[in-house]
Amino acid sequence: MSAEILYATIEEAIKNGVDILSLSLGQQSLPFYDDDMMIATLSAIRAKIFVCMAAGNSGPYRKSVENGAPWILTVGASTHDRRVSATVKLGNGVEVEGESGYQPSTFNATGNIIFPGFRGQNGTLGCMKNSFNNTNVKGKIVLCTIEEGKYRDMSVNVKAAGGVGMIVLDTFVQGATTLSYDYVLPTAHVNYTAARKIVNYFKISNSTATATIAFNGTKFGARPSPTIGYFSSRGPHPYNGGIIKPDILGPGVNILSAWPIRPGPNPNGPPGSYFNFDSGTSMATPHLAGIAALLKNTHKNWSTAAIRSAIMTTANRFDLDGNPILDDYNEHINRANATDMGSGQVNPVAVTDPGLIYDINPEQYIQYLCGLGYNDTQASTVNGSSVQCSVVGSIAPENLNYPSISISLDPSKTKSVKRTLTNVGDANEVYNIDVEEPKGINVVVSPSSIQFSQIGQEKNITLEFSSKGMPLNKGNILDGQLKLDSGKHFVRSPISVTIL
């Protein structure tokens, strides 16, 4: 989207009294004064419009997160416990389960397996149009790894070459993420563990390897759930400071959605209301926009920052079985950290009663930019009008009253961070404060508890960070948690410490 269209769209939204903007848009991260989307969305925030934006689909790589401004909610993508099942039965009797959005009811694919581009095989990897040179795939089930392009396009290419089925094999990068796209021939997309079983069988059996693909419809109760889709972009953001991005995870893998054309092998079918599965942080973003709309309706006087705070501080860092949320990348070897998932998986039930919020006046975002070191010209560009940092003042980035905390720490020094909490729970409530310290970091919170006597009352806390004296490697990013517990309300903020 061009800058002109984006500005015009947001201007129209302001005129029409829009409450929520869900923008599944993104681009490579830039300093905010060069980022038209971040500049435009600040205008929306000033008009009290809540803005949700996608974190991007460039994961699992570090510093790939997009849309990192503190005035928007940046959304990563998680899985859920529903699988659209496709089973692969190998000629040796081994069965593995994958997924496919194309579920033919009367046809199972059976045939010899071929793997173009694999060691000792003709063709090239990726099931691209030119992958089958000197390779006869007619009547066979073709093994494919994604090298470039789109998953569905691989099935188009395999079908055009005469294949009767396709098995999409995850590498360690895709890990445990399997996708239910509307493939155009019988397909199963399998995770890395299943892929290794299939490839090992193929290597042993070679030309005698066979497989059958069968379809089982939708299954519920898959575990672990939720996890982070491998593609969900990760932090830290290269141009912000003091906060963690992405902010939150929402369901964004294999989301059933309204679709304009008939899915599957016959897209030119009759007009009608169709549905299809799609994946991406663009699919997660509208989930959060919907939750923000419910919050806006319940708490009509809340600011955009208050809504974001409620979403973030009530998020789950554990999955449905009470275990830490895992990363699909490299197939669940690692727990997700704060720069992968922000505060965690959104909890749409808990958001309506967070107990406490971190509120921010929109003008403090300009002070934040001045605190980042922006000169007056740069700050004015983002603001849309003249700014003098010497007049408006500055906020150290880590002291923006945000629901997450990110600092850079010299182990030989201490650093203090301040936060202000506003009571939106019960009139009389006492919160005990605890910190799950990042490994090797000492965190002292003052005071150790806060007591509220009325709704809307504010209380300040200070966190002082220092090294515990153990060796800390430069560049390491260490995670912790700030926790406030009243017995009725539990308020949590992720902490990220980067060692200088």
GIVENTA-V964284 format. One record per helix or strand. SS is the DSSP state (h for helix, s for strand). FROM is the first residue (numbers start at 1). TO is the last residue. If there is no record, write none. Layout:
BEGIN
ss = (SS/SS)
from = (FROM/FROM)
to = (TO/TO)
END
This chain:
BEGIN
ss = (h/s/h/h/s/s/s/s/s/s/h/s/s/h/s/s/s/s/s/h/h/s/s/s/s/s/h/s/h/s/h/h/h/h/s/s/s/s/s/s/s/s)
from = (3/20/32/36/50/73/82/95/109/141/151/165/187/192/210/227/248/255/274/281/304/316/318/324/326/335/338/345/350/356/363/376/389/397/405/415/429/441/449/458/477/490)
to = (15/23/34/46/54/78/90/99/114/144/160/169/190/208/220/228/251/259/278/298/313/316/318/324/327/335/341/345/353/357/371/383/392/399/409/423/436/446/452/467/485/499)
END
